[in-house]
Amino acid sequence: MGRTIAEKVLSKKCLERREVHAGDYVGVRIDGLMLNVTTSQVNEKAVEAGLPGGLPRLWDTERVYMMTEHHQPPQSELQARRNKITRELAARLGVKYFHDAEPGVCHQMMCDYGYVLPGELIVGPDSHCTLYGALNAAGTGIAEPDAAYAAVFGELWLRVPDSLKVSIEGQLPGSYPVAKDVVLYLAGKYGDDMAQYMAIEYTGPAARQMDMSSRMCLADHGVELGAKFAFFEADEKTLAYVRQRTDNPFETVGPDPDARYSRELTVDLEEVGIRVAKPHTFDNVVPIEQVAGKRIDQALIGSCANGRLEDIEVAARILRGRKVAKGVRFIVSPASYAVYLQCLEAGLVESLVRSGAQFLEPGCGVCTARLAYMADGEVSISSTTRNYRGRKGSPKAEIYLAGPATVAASAVTGVITDPREMLNAASQ
Amino acid sequence: MLRLNEFVLRGRVWKFGDSVDTNIIAPLHVMRKGEIAELAQHTMAALRPDFPEQVRPGDIVVAGANFGCGSHREEANLVLEKVGIRAILAESVARIFLRTSINLAYPTLVAPGVSSLVEDHEELEIDYPKGKMRNLQTGRELSLPKYPPSVEQIFAAGGILTLLKERCVREGLVQL
């Protein structure tokens, strides 16, 4: 019987060295553990377990990637204290790859630094570890208690997931990144638990046309569809991306032609158009036409979902020769310093700032109630990951989610706006 | 420690809808001080302002699909335990929330049909060994799926932290 990507990866990682199938509960060896802003809490779990001082060791000092990202510089005394503990832990445990005093979103940094390799199983205490699937890796979020176990022994229990195949057909629009519209379309049509406990495999001609940024957006958002993993197959773009960053060996994993999926879906890009998620759930999705004209107070571009060069580039293109609408806060936060540098080198930062954008440090604050809070009754349109009630402060604030082009066009007009007209004008 | 093979519970139900996310359960803006006790005063309040005040030890949360979706947040599991919720039953539970419950040995059960079995503040009986749940007001029953044995063992051990400590001792990584 043919096997899916998830079945193949987990068969390789299975401690019992056997072929595993969807539904099996197995012990697995992980290839990497990402420890981020919550590192000190992972250590506290080990203390709570009854281990004096916390984690007694790391199973592999070169496979635990530690960083004090998320909220840098610290935005509270508590965070400063936790970062200090993380610093001390990194020294005590002999962590080889430790990034301190570097703002960013952990998942983007993991990719930027070449820590994510095709075919690997990488976990971490953050739900958006699914992003690693863009690089053909099995990435998934865990919580601090099993992160503590994984840190010491490099092992975890996992249920081998069923798989859902999503084939993306049609031509990419070319003038704007469409990945966000695709995932919102899926959530709207099939629900935000459409892939609960499952592995998604994104495939099809348009998936292959997508560059790594768009693939990262879709894989990242796997968790918003409930997924455990969200894979792309490795191709020449994947290999080029990885090879620019590391010489470490890896083996890509593709599905067998007769792999068994619990569901197979096709997305036609022509049908996707421009989509917006209304408050307060990810699957409350409508075509842009149904919300166009809604007044906004804030427009955000950033996060592990849509804070990469292509997202900020399209915003700069839309804002060129235009200004942010009066009364609108247009906030741009690159997903990492590597992305920030790309934006600087391309002149996007200057161009956006001259148009009235505010730049924020790379990090997760843009996506949560850490930065850019919202008051009662305020409305935001955002390319970030989530629109849950209270996500940006007041439970009476409203968060709409959309792709970066829609966010930028809305920043210009002050109301939710279909970006296609401005994009056409910009290309002429 | 939680022996699921002895897990029988009666309790009053707090009923919620679909997609209750972890920020509803553990709002980030009150996590600042890192205190679960403070979170307990705000948990679920965005949906049910009366919940933090009125919840009683022994109550049960019943929810629709995708309970606990959103950010990974162990505090979400911890705060419900802290306010005395003895069990969570939902049509489906978001992956990380469910995984964390298992690793904390906190009874969180995927129970398809539970939303139509009970209404808010009715009494529910959960009989895990018999694989049944029963509405004590209406007498209606539904079957309750079981975890696989490997997961029941994590519950029986008292969660993954106990397993971590035992293995550290066994492998000589710590002397206690």
Interface residues (C-beta under 8 A of the other chain):
Chain A: Y25 Q41 K45 A46 E48 A49 G50 L51 P52 P56 R57 S76 L78 P125 D126 S127 T140 G141 I142 A143 E144 P145 D146 A148 Y149 V152 F153 W157 G191 D192 D193 Q196 Y197 V223 E224 G226 A227 K228 T281 F282 D283 T368 A369 R370 R386 Y388 R389 G390 R391 G393 P395
Chain B: D18 S19 D21 N23 I24 P27 L28 H29 R32 K33 G34 A46 L47 A65 N66 C69 G70 S71 H72 R73 E74 N77 S92 A94 R95 I96 R99 T100 N103 L104 P148 S150 V151 I154 G159 I160 L161 T162 L163 L164 K165 R167 C168 L173 V174 L176
